[in-house]
Amino acid sequence: MSAVYDAIGQGYPIRRRPDPLIAAAIDAALGNSRSVLNVGAGTGSYESCRREVIAVEPSRAMIAQRPAGAAPAIQARAEALPFRSGTFDAVMGILTLHHWSDLRAGMTECRRVARDRVVLLTVDMEVCAKFWLYEYFQDMLVNDRSIFPSIDEIVNLLGTAEIRSVPVPADCQDGFLCAYWKRPEAYLDPAVRAGISSFSKSGSIELRLHSLHQDIESGEWRRQYGSLQQLEALDLGYRLVVATY
């Protein structure tokens, strides 16, 4: 079974660790759910040890990197979940929707196997598009706009849902795209970029990295975005979509 993370997922657990504040928001959204299916589970971030979790992940490379003691994982896709209807109290999916090949089929499957709720962490690109990093990587913005479903599309497919903002803390421990909004030098590190799928789809980026490096060294980045240094968290469009049934 081919999957994008078979190619880019090596070393993923090092940079993509669960952030405590984001974990708390996800845990609150899951409510009293006891049994949870984690779809597009990767290496197991945000899987609660106090719940009965089963993971579904299409990439063998990601499954192989799940730590000892992690929830049992099955190689499968969101579009064809190998479970009976109503098997789980809840289904969760963390920054996974933009990798699904068929969003409608995946949503239908999530609703089918969830008795009580579906909890999805995604990105509202209408907000995220204003992130300063996209000023340096315009083609990445074009690609991300094309792959992230809109919040309205997600809600329409789920039937109804509550939208909760998830601000990104300044010291975010989960190295997703916007995690380093206050630490621009981090994006110059190839190990950091290796944990961010958007960079894998951007082609040659050396000139743009050089431009970012120059702006950091010259103080231009601080002149433009220095006000961010006063903030402890920032809304960059990360949203929890919580549908209850």
ZITALIN-V446865 format. One record per residue. PSI is psi in radians with two decimals (NA if undefined). NEAR is the number of other C-alpha atoms within 10 Angstrom. Layout:
PSI/NEAR
PSI/NEAR
//
This chain:
2.05/9
2.57/9
2.54/16
-0.62/13
-0.13/19
-0.51/15
-0.69/12
0.02/16
-0.07/22
2.33/15
0.15/14
-0.72/22
-0.35/20
-0.73/12
-0.38/17
1.14/21
2.58/17
2.36/17
2.35/18
-0.71/14
-0.70/15
-0.68/21
-0.72/15
-0.68/13
-0.72/16
-0.75/23
-0.73/17
-0.67/10
-0.52/22
-0.27/24
-2.30/11
0.22/12
2.26/17
-0.84/14
2.27/19
2.35/23
2.14/27
1.91/27
2.33/28
0.83/25
-0.31/27
-2.32/27
0.12/25
0.24/28
2.45/18
0.27/20
2.10/24
2.30/18
-0.20/10
0.10/8
2.82/15
1.77/16
2.39/23
2.37/20
2.48/25
2.23/25
2.25/23
-0.34/23
2.15/24
-0.60/18
-0.67/21
-0.73/25
-0.69/22
-0.38/12
0.03/16
2.37/19
2.80/11
2.37/7
-0.06/7
2.86/16
2.59/22
2.46/14
2.47/22
2.35/18
1.90/16
3.02/18
2.73/20
-0.57/26
-0.19/18
1.31/12
2.24/19
0.95/14
2.70/12
2.74/10
2.42/14
0.42/14
-0.58/15
2.63/23
-0.74/19
2.70/27
2.33/29
2.64/28
2.12/24
1.93/20
0.93/19
-0.39/17
-0.60/23
-0.12/16
-0.13/16
2.49/17
-0.43/13
1.69/12
-0.77/18
-0.79/16
-0.73/14
-0.75/20
-0.71/19
-0.73/15
-0.73/20
-0.78/29
-0.63/22
-0.73/17
-0.13/22
2.21/23
-0.67/19
-0.75/18
2.79/25
2.24/26
2.08/23
2.26/24
2.16/23
-2.95/23
2.26/26
1.80/20
-0.32/21
-0.52/12
-0.82/12
-0.45/19
-0.32/19
-0.04/13
2.36/16
-0.49/15
-0.58/19
-0.33/14
-0.50/14
-0.47/16
1.24/16
-0.64/14
-0.51/16
-0.67/20
-0.77/20
-0.79/13
-0.78/13
-0.65/20
-0.58/18
-0.42/12
-0.43/14
2.13/18
2.62/17
2.76/16
-0.70/18
-0.70/12
-0.74/11
-0.82/19
-0.74/17
-0.66/12
-0.52/16
-0.32/21
-0.96/11
2.66/15
2.71/21
2.42/13
2.17/15
2.24/14
2.48/16
1.59/21
2.56/18
2.06/23
2.68/22
-0.53/18
0.59/15
2.27/22
-0.23/18
1.96/22
0.88/23
-3.12/18
-0.83/17
0.11/23
-0.50/23
0.58/21
-0.46/24
-0.04/22
1.21/13
-0.52/17
-0.37/13
-0.58/15
-0.22/22
-0.20/14
2.06/10
-0.51/10
-0.63/14
-0.83/19
-0.50/18
-0.40/19
0.12/24
1.93/21
-0.52/17
-0.62/16
-0.51/18
-0.24/16
0.23/12
0.07/16
-2.61/9
2.22/10
0.14/15
-0.77/10
-0.67/10
-0.62/14
-0.68/16
-0.70/13
-0.76/13
-0.78/22
-0.75/17
-0.75/13
-0.61/16
-0.79/15
-0.67/12
-0.26/11
-0.01/12
-0.69/13
-0.78/16
-0.63/15
-0.64/11
-0.66/11
0.24/12
-0.44/12
-0.39/10
-0.43/15
-0.26/13
-0.14/9
2.61/10
-0.26/12
2.74/17
2.37/17
1.95/15
0.32/22
0.07/21
2.24/22
2.38/20
2.16/26
2.03/25
1.91/21
2.20/21
2.58/19
NA/12
//
